[in-house]
Amino acid sequence: MYDEELLGKFCVFKDRLHAGTLLGEACRSVLSEADYVFAIPMGGVPVGLMVSKVLASKFDILICRKLLIPWNREAGFGAVSPDGSYFVDEAFARSIGLSDNDIQEAVEEQLKEIRKRNELLRGGRSYPSLKDLKVVLVDDGIAAGYTMTAAVGFVRSKKAREVVIATPTGCLDSLLRLSRSADLIVCLNIRSGPWFAVADAYAEWRDLDYEDVLNLLREHGDDVVGIAESL
């Protein structure tokens, strides 16, 4: 599902909270219900909070991390999920000369970061069984789609009955790839072309840190089911 009026456009959302409210309304229009909304930190948290609020679904944070290229820390070649399972774009990884050792070092680096974030943002809790549940996975945007691929794999391993990807903005090619593993994708602002930046969909954009996310959780704790467990 997408919004024809937002197709290919830039700066269509004021900020992540605005985007999350619109995304939640779109999700509500196509989903009868959802058991869980999982947000991918950091940027996915404000979006996911608004989606969860609109859907009246239980909220949690799913900490998946992009595997970073050693010599280019802004780019990735895959992603790892909390249980240590990981996804690698094998063709791309080999094309840039990454060895098996490089890949394993990147996985270990991000697993360490996942454990740290789980302590700070989720109190070190284990993830629940999702058997027979409908789960919505939320991020603030999908560029290459590596992190979301890992997230889908993780909730599938937890036996989720239905997996919905919801994002305010996304790259068309990545969304098409993800459509093979998700039951439904809701993306309001789809863009195509050789260059894609999530930030281009937002009038106000900045990276979020731990304190930003914790403040958001505290601010919306009375409105979102299950959020108190994350504090």
C-alpha positions in Angstrom: 0.0 0.0 0.0 1.2 3.5 -0.8 -0.1 7.1 -1.1 -0.3 8.2 -4.8 -0.2 11.8 -3.8 3.2 11.3 -2.1 4.7 9.1 -4.8 8.2 10.3 -5.7 8.0 13.5 -3.6 10.4 15.1 -1.1 9.9 16.7 2.3 6.4 15.3 2.7 6.5 14.8 6.5 7.1 17.5 9.1 9.0 15.1 11.4 9.0 11.5 12.5 6.0 11.9 14.8 4.0 13.4 12.0 5.0 10.6 9.7 4.1 8.0 12.3 0.6 9.4 12.8 -0.1 9.3 9.1 1.4 5.9 8.8 -0.7 4.6 11.7 -3.8 5.9 10.0 -2.8 4.1 6.8 -2.2 0.9 8.7 -5.5 1.2 10.4 -7.3 1.5 7.1 -5.9 -1.9 5.9 -5.4 -3.9 9.1 -8.3 -5.1 11.2 -5.9 -5.3 14.2 -2.3 -5.9 15.1 -0.9 -7.6 18.2 2.5 -5.9 18.3 4.2 -3.0 16.8 8.0 -3.3 16.9 10.1 -0.2 16.2 13.7 -0.4 15.0 15.8 2.1 16.8 16.8 4.8 16.9 14.8 6.6 14.2 12.0 4.1 14.0 10.9 4.6 17.7 8.9 7.9 17.3 7.3 6.5 14.1 6.5 3.2 15.8 5.1 4.9 18.9 2.5 6.8 16.8 1.6 3.7 14.8 1.1 1.7 18.0 -1.0 4.4 19.5 -3.3 4.6 16.4 -3.6 0.8 16.2 -3.9 0.4 20.0 -1.3 -2.3 19.7 1.3 -3.4 22.2 4.7 -1.7 21.6 8.2 -2.9 21.8 11.7 -2.2 20.3 13.4 -4.6 18.0 17.1 -4.0 17.9 18.6 -5.1 14.6 21.8 -3.6 13.4 23.3 -2.9 10.0 26.6 -4.7 9.3 29.1 -1.9 8.4 31.8 -1.9 5.8 35.1 -1.6 7.7 36.4 1.3 5.6 33.0 3.1 5.1 31.1 3.3 8.3 28.1 5.0 6.7 27.4 2.0 4.4 26.4 -1.5 5.1 26.4 -5.0 3.5 23.8 -6.8 5.6 22.3 -6.8 9.1 22.2 -8.9 12.3 19.2 -9.6 14.6 19.2 -10.0 18.4 19.6 -13.8 18.4 22.8 -13.6 16.3 21.3 -14.6 13.0 22.3 -12.4 10.2 21.6 -11.5 6.6 24.4 -10.6 4.1 24.2 -9.3 0.6 26.6 -11.9 -0.6 27.1 -10.5 -4.1 27.8 -7.0 -2.9 30.0 -8.2 0.0 32.2 -10.2 -2.4 32.2 -7.4 -5.0 33.9 -5.1 -2.5 36.3 -7.7 -1.3 35.0 -8.6 2.1 36.4 -11.9 3.5 34.6 -14.3 5.8 36.6 -12.9 8.6 35.5 -9.4 7.8 31.9 -10.5 7.9 32.3 -12.3 11.2 34.0 -9.3 12.8 31.2 -7.0 11.7 28.6 -9.4 13.1 30.4 -9.6 16.5 30.7 -5.8 16.6 27.0 -5.3 16.0 26.0 -8.0 18.4 27.9 -6.2 21.1 26.0 -3.0 20.2 22.7 -4.9 20.2 23.4 -6.1 23.8 24.2 -2.6 24.9 21.1 -1.1 23.3 18.9 -3.9 24.8 20.1 -3.1 28.3 19.6 0.7 27.8 16.3 0.7 25.9 14.6 -2.6 27.0 16.1 -3.3 30.4 17.9 -6.4 29.1 14.6 -8.3 28.5 14.4 -11.3 26.3 12.0 -11.1 23.3 8.6 -12.8 23.8 7.2 -15.6 21.7 5.1 -14.2 18.8 3.4 -17.5 18.0 0.2 -16.9 16.0 0.4 -13.1 16.4 0.2 -10.3 13.8 3.3 -8.1 14.0 4.0 -4.7 12.4 7.6 -3.8 11.9 8.3 0.0 11.8 11.3 2.1 10.8 11.5 5.7 9.8 12.5 4.7 6.2 13.9 1.9 4.1 16.9 2.5 2.0 18.9 -0.7 1.2 16.5 -2.7 3.4 19.1 -4.7 5.2 18.0 -4.0 8.7 14.3 -4.7 7.9 15.3 -8.0 6.3 16.9 -9.1 9.5 13.9 -7.9 11.5 11.5 -9.9 9.3 13.6 -13.0 9.7 13.7 -12.6 13.5 10.0 -12.3 14.0 9.4 -15.2 11.6 11.7 -17.2 13.8 9.5 -16.2 16.8 6.5 -17.8 14.9 4.6 -14.7 14.0 1.5 -15.5 12.1 1.6 -12.4 9.9 4.3 -9.9 9.3 3.6 -6.3 8.1 6.3 -3.8 7.2 5.3 -0.2 7.8 7.5 2.8 6.9 6.8 6.4 6.0 9.3 6.3 3.1 11.1 3.7 1.1 13.2 2.9 -1.9 11.2 1.1 -4.6 13.8 -1.6 -5.4 14.2 -2.4 -1.7 10.5 -2.6 -1.0 10.1 -5.0 -3.9 12.7 -7.3 -2.4 11.1 -7.1 1.0 7.7 -7.9 -0.4 8.9 -11.5 -0.9 9.2 -12.0 2.8 6.5 -9.8 4.3 2.7 -10.4 4.1 2.1 -6.7 3.5 4.1 -3.5 3.1 2.6 -0.1 3.9 4.8 2.7 2.6 3.4 6.2 2.1 6.2 7.9 0.2 7.8 5.5 -2.4 10.7 6.9 -4.4 12.9 5.4 -7.1 16.1 6.4 -8.8 19.9 5.8 -8.4 20.1 7.8 -5.1 17.8 7.4 -2.1 18.1 9.1 1.4 15.5 8.6 4.1 16.1 12.1 5.3 14.8 13.6 2.0 11.2 12.7 3.1 11.4 14.9 6.2 11.4 18.7 6.6 12.9 18.2 10.1 15.6 15.6 10.4 18.4 14.7 12.8 19.9 11.6 14.2 18.5 10.4 17.5 20.5 9.2 20.5 19.7 7.1 23.6 18.4 10.1 25.6 16.0 11.1 22.8 14.6 7.6 22.6 14.2 7.3 26.4 12.5 10.6 26.6 10.0 9.5 23.9 9.3 6.3 25.7 8.6 8.3 28.9 6.5 10.9 27.1 4.2 8.4 25.5 4.2 5.8 28.3 0.6 6.5 29.3 -0.7 6.1 25.7 1.0 3.0 24.4 0.4 -0.5 25.8 3.5 -2.3 27.1 5.8 0.7 26.9 6.4 0.8 30.6 8.4 -2.4 30.3 10.9 -0.6 28.2 11.8 2.0 30.8 
